[in-house]
Amino acid sequence: MLKTQNDLNISDAEWEVMRIVWTLNHAGSGQIIDQLQEKNNWTESTIKTLLRRLCQKGYLKTEKDGRKFIYSATVGQTEMMYEETKALLDKMCDMHKGQLLIKLMKDMPISKSDLKTLNQEITKKEKSAPDKVDCNCLPGMDC
């Protein structure tokens, strides 16, 4: 389970580091530095600071392998994406979340396998879904 939203606070730069670690499963600091310098032109000290912060936040763990450190994620990419997205959606009007999901589906790449799973989930959800979702912004309002 991830930390609370107050503890989550992961910067865009930290996301970049995590994406590399998730892709490689585990990576030496040299690999991470090489990838980020190629992509972002960041200094080695900046990248090491990001790695240290992610370890302090508990998102990365390290193992020493001789003279180098090997980093691995303590949380899965999908779980972290879910927590971050859910925290954002929790700030929005319930009434408009369905429209947002529809727009996101139209705009993002998605596999046939994921579409099949989504269809199954929609069929299940449809059985208990209300005809209309109420606004939760202000009491008595219908935005």
N, C-alpha and C positions, 0 to 999 in steps of 0.2 A: 504494500500500500504506500502511496506517495505521501509526502508531508502535506500539511494543510496549505491552502492557497497562500496564506501569508508567508509561508516558508518557501513556496515554489519559486517565485521571483527569479526566473532564468532569463538572462539577457539574450538578445539576438546573436551576439558573438558566442555565448555559451551554447546556444542551439547548434551553431556551426560545428563546434567541437563535438557535441554529442552525436550529431549525424555521422561524423567520420568514425567515431568509436562504434556506433551501432552497425555501420556498414562493414567495418573490418572485424567485428566481434570483440577483439582486443587488439590494442596497438601500442607500440612503443612511442615514447614521446617524440623521437626522431621522425617517425612516420607521420604523426599528427602535425608536427611542425612543418614538415615538407608539404603536406597537403594544404594546410592553411596559408602558408607563405605563397604558394603557387596561386591559390584562389583569391586571397585577400591582401597579400603583400604586408602581413603583420610581422612585427619583430618577434624574435624568439622569446624575449622576456614577456611580451604581451600574452603569447600563447601559454607560456608556463604559468602565468598568473591566472589565466582562465582555467587551466587544468587544476590548479591548486584550489580555486574557488569551487569548482564542481566536486572536488573531493571533500571539501569542507561542508558543502551542502548535502553530501551523501549520494550524489548521482553517479559518481565514479569511484572505483576502488583501484588501488595500485598494488602491484607485486614487484618486488625487486628481482631483476634477472641480471646478475652480474653487476655491471655499472649502470644499467639502464632500468627505467621504470616501465612496466607494462600496465596500461590502463584498460579497464573494462567497465561496462555500464552496470549499475545496480538496479536499474529500472528499464523495462522494455520501451521501445519507441512508441508503439501503439498505446500503451498505458499512459505514457507521458503526454502524448498528443491528446488523448481523451481527457485527461485531467485539466490540461490547459484550455481546451475547447469548452469543456463543461463550465469551468470557472468564468469564461467569457459569456457564455450563453445564460448563465445564472444572473447576469447583470441586465439582461434584455427582457423585453415584454414577451410573455408566454404566447400571446395571441399571434405574434409575427414570426415565431421560430419555424413553423412549418414552411412559410414562404421562403425563409432564408435557406432551409435545407433543400428545397426545390431548386433554388437559384444555384446553390453550391453544386448540386448534382449535375446541373446543366453545364457548368463551367469547368469542372475538374475532370481529369482523366480517371477512369474507373474500369476495372477489368470485368469481363463477362461473368467470371466466377463471383466477384463481389456484387454485381448486379443481381445475380441469382439469389444470393444470400439476402440482399436487401429486399427483394421481392417476397421471400419467405417471411422476413421480419415484418414487412408491411401487412401481409395477410394476417399474421398473428395479432398485430397491433390494432388492425381495423376492427376486430371483434369487440374490443373494449373502448375504442376511441369515442370521445364525445362528438356530437354534431358540430360543436363550436367550442373553441378554447377561449376562456375569458381573459381579459386584460388583467394583468396583475401590477399595473403601474400605480394607479391611485384608486382607492376604494370608490365604487360606484361609477367609474369611468369606463368607457368602451372606445379605446383609441383605435 
